[in-house]
């Protein structure tokens, strides 16, 4: 039951999207049939045909408003508006080709520059060593200065000497590998 209702809803929405005039005509026919049934019920209740028609129209309300409410219930308005906006945009692009070419060129350059800058920043800040599998485990080793009068942390460290680096590489078992 639930699947049948879902399939029926999808079928109605697709028909409303691709065969809008047919769906609108069916809606108008259904509203007209409802109005005629209401008129017949009013006549059967003892009203004159004119009174029955006026009463049915009042009970039904504005047919244009009801048609619009039914169209909104189909929920294809967003797609219709998007397609209408696309058609309008293409008409405007065809109307002024010089401006269109300039706009596309500017967008192309902007997107390309943005991609290049992002790639550059990603390479420098996010993944500085692409050959390292687990960058979160990467450690930098530095030597300490034993002599010196400065108390700054930055000046207390120095580059590791080549013999010290070779000793680390040969004797240290805490590290998987070393990079120069």
N, C-alpha and C positions, 0 to 999 in steps of 0.2 A: 504494500500500500504506500509506504513512504517513498520507495523508489519510483513508483508510478507517478506520484505527485511531483517528485523532483524532475523526472523526464518530461512530464507535461509542462512544467514551468520553464525548463530549458527550451523546449520546442516552441512555446509561446514567445519567449524572449528573442529567439533566433528569427522567428517569423516576423515579429514586430520590428526587428532590426533590418532584415533584408527585404521584406514584403510589407512595407509600412502601409501603403495605400489599401492593400487587401485587408489587413488587420483593422485599419480604421473603418473601412466599409462594413466589416463584420460587427464592429462595435456600434456603429450607427444603426445597423439593422437590428441588433439586439435591443438597443435603447428604444427604437421605434416599436418593436414587438412588445416590450414591457409597457410602453405608453398605451398601446392599443388594448392590451389586456386590462390595464387599470381603467381605461375608458369603458370597456365592456362590463367590468365589475360595477362601476358607478351607474351605468345604465340599468344593470340588473337590480341595483339597489333602489331604483325608482327615480333617478335624475333624468333630466332631459339631455339629449346628446351634447348641446352646447355647454350646459352646466357640468356634465360628466367630463368633457374635454378640459375645461378650465380647472376643475378640481384635480384631475390627473396631472396636468402640467404643474400646478402648485405643489402637489405631493412629490412629484419627481424633482422639481427644482430646475435650474437652468441646464439645458442639455449640453451646452458648450462647456460649462464648468465640470459636469459629470464626465464628459469625454476626456477632458484634461486630467482629471483625477485618475481615470482608468489608465491613461497613457503613462502617468507617473508611477502607477503600480507595476507597470511592466519592467521598470528599472533598467531601461536601455537609454535613458536620456543622456547619461555621461558619454556613452560611445557616440551617440548622434552629435552631441555638442563638440566632441573631439574631432570627429570627421568633418564637421562644418568648419571648425577652426583651421584644420589642415587645408581644406579647399580654399578658404579665404587667404591663408598664408601663401599658397602657391600662386593664386591670382595676383597678389601684391608683388611676389618675386618676378612674375612674368611682366608685370606692368613697368618695372624699373630694373632692367637687367644690370646696369652699371652699379647701382647701389647693392644689388643682390650679390654680384661678384665681389665687391669690396667687403661686404659683410661676411661672406663665406671665407674669403682670404683672411680677414681678421680673426675669425673664429678658429681657422686652421692654425694660424701662427700662435694664437693664445693657448690652444689645447696642446700643441707641440711643445711650446716653451714650458708649460705646466708639467707635462710628462717628463721633459728633460730635467727640470729642477727637482722634481720628486725622485727621479732615479738617482740623481747626484746626491741628494740628501739621504736617501735610503742607503746608498753605498757607503757614505761617510759616517752617518750617525747610527743607523739601525743595524746594518750588517757590515762592519768594517773589514772582517776577514771572511770572505765567502768560502774559502777552502776549509775552514774549521767547522766540523760537524756540530759540536755542542758549544756555542759561543758563550753560554752562561757559565761554563766551567773554565773559561780562558783566564789566565793569571799572568800578570806582568811582574817580573823579578828585577829588582834593582839592588845595587850595592850601597852600603852606607859609608859615609865619610867619617873617618875617626878623628881627623884633625880639622880644625877650622873654628873660627871665633863666632860665626853667625849661629843664631839659635833658630832660624827659620826652618820649617819642615822641608820646604822646597830645596833649600841649599844643603840639607843633610843627606840627600840621596844623589847617587851618581850612576852612570851607566855601568853595567856589568862588564868586567874585563873578559877578554877571549879565553884565557886560561880558566877563569872561574866558571865560565859558561860550559867549557868542555868537561870540567869536573862535575858540574850539575848533571850534564847529559849522561855521563858515564856511571855515576854513583847514585843518583837520586831515583828512588822507586815510587815516589808519590805522583809523578807526572806520567802521562801516557806518551807524550812526545814534546819536542821542543821546536820552536820556530825562531829564526834569526830575525 
